[in-house]
Amino acid sequence: MKLRYITSLAVALATAGIAGAADDLTKEITVEKDIVPQEREASRLNRTPSLSLPKIDMKRLRWSDTAVPAPVTNSISLLPPASYASTMT
């Protein structure tokens, strides 16, 4: 209990000291700085990107013994002509 009282008293005194010191800070300072831009020569980067890909093992594919033939027709199915901006029926 006594420690809590001493701690709160120390915090109150420190706060009062900071508040009292803040009253003395009334001086205004104006800083003016001239900024002079400097132009540098453009230079090209000396590095080029490089890719490092993992090594790929080449494998041969075997021909399959089974095949499914697909019939090929010689005709083309066409849609009937439609007028511009007509609705789909």
C-alpha positions as CSV (number, residue, x, y, z in Angstrom):
1,M,0.0,0.0,0.0
2,K,2.8,2.3,0.9
3,L,4.6,1.5,-2.3
4,R,1.5,2.4,-4.4
5,Y,1.3,5.7,-2.6
6,I,5.0,6.5,-3.3
7,T,4.6,5.5,-6.9
8,S,1.6,7.7,-7.5
9,L,3.3,10.6,-5.8
10,A,6.3,10.2,-8.0
11,V,4.2,10.1,-11.1
12,A,2.3,13.2,-10.0
13,L,5.5,15.2,-9.4
14,A,7.0,14.1,-12.7
15,T,3.9,15.2,-14.6
16,A,3.8,18.5,-12.8
17,G,7.5,19.0,-13.6
18,I,6.9,18.3,-17.3
19,A,3.9,20.6,-17.4
20,G,5.8,23.4,-15.8
21,A,8.7,23.0,-18.2
22,A,6.3,23.0,-21.2
23,D,5.1,26.5,-20.2
24,D,8.6,28.0,-21.0
25,L,8.6,26.7,-24.6
26,T,7.0,29.7,-26.4
27,K,9.8,30.6,-28.8
28,E,9.0,30.1,-32.5
29,I,11.7,29.1,-34.9
30,T,11.4,29.5,-38.7
31,V,13.7,27.3,-40.8
32,E,14.2,28.0,-44.5
33,K,16.2,25.6,-46.6
34,D,16.9,26.0,-50.2
35,I,16.8,22.6,-52.0
36,V,18.9,22.5,-55.1
37,P,18.1,19.4,-57.3
38,Q,21.1,17.6,-58.7
39,E,20.9,15.8,-62.0
40,R,22.8,12.6,-62.4
41,E,23.6,10.7,-65.6
42,A,21.4,7.7,-66.3
43,S,23.2,4.4,-66.3
44,R,22.2,1.0,-67.5
45,L,22.0,-1.8,-65.0
46,N,24.9,-4.2,-65.3
47,R,22.9,-7.2,-64.3
48,T,20.7,-9.3,-66.5
49,P,18.0,-11.7,-65.3
50,S,18.8,-15.3,-65.4
51,L,16.6,-18.4,-64.9
52,S,17.7,-21.5,-63.2
53,L,15.3,-24.3,-64.0
54,P,15.5,-27.8,-62.5
55,K,16.9,-30.6,-64.6
56,I,14.3,-32.5,-66.6
57,D,14.7,-36.2,-67.3
58,M,13.7,-36.9,-70.9
59,K,11.6,-40.0,-71.3
60,R,10.5,-41.8,-74.4
61,L,6.8,-42.5,-75.0
62,R,5.8,-45.9,-76.2
63,W,3.3,-46.4,-79.0
64,S,0.1,-47.8,-77.7
65,D,-1.2,-51.0,-79.1
66,T,-4.8,-49.9,-78.8
67,A,-6.3,-47.1,-80.8
68,V,-9.8,-45.8,-81.3
69,P,-10.5,-44.8,-84.8
70,A,-12.8,-41.7,-85.3
71,P,-14.9,-41.3,-88.4
72,V,-14.2,-38.1,-90.4
73,T,-17.1,-36.6,-92.4
74,N,-16.7,-34.5,-95.5
75,S,-19.6,-32.2,-94.7
76,I,-19.9,-28.9,-92.7
77,S,-23.1,-27.9,-90.9
78,L,-24.0,-24.3,-91.4
79,L,-26.3,-22.0,-89.4
80,P,-29.0,-20.2,-91.3
81,P,-28.3,-16.5,-91.9
82,A,-29.6,-14.0,-89.4
83,S,-30.2,-10.2,-89.6
84,Y,-28.2,-7.7,-87.6
85,A,-29.2,-7.4,-83.9
86,S,-31.9,-10.1,-84.1
87,T,-32.8,-12.2,-81.1
88,M,-31.8,-15.7,-80.7
89,T,-34.8,-18.1,-81.2
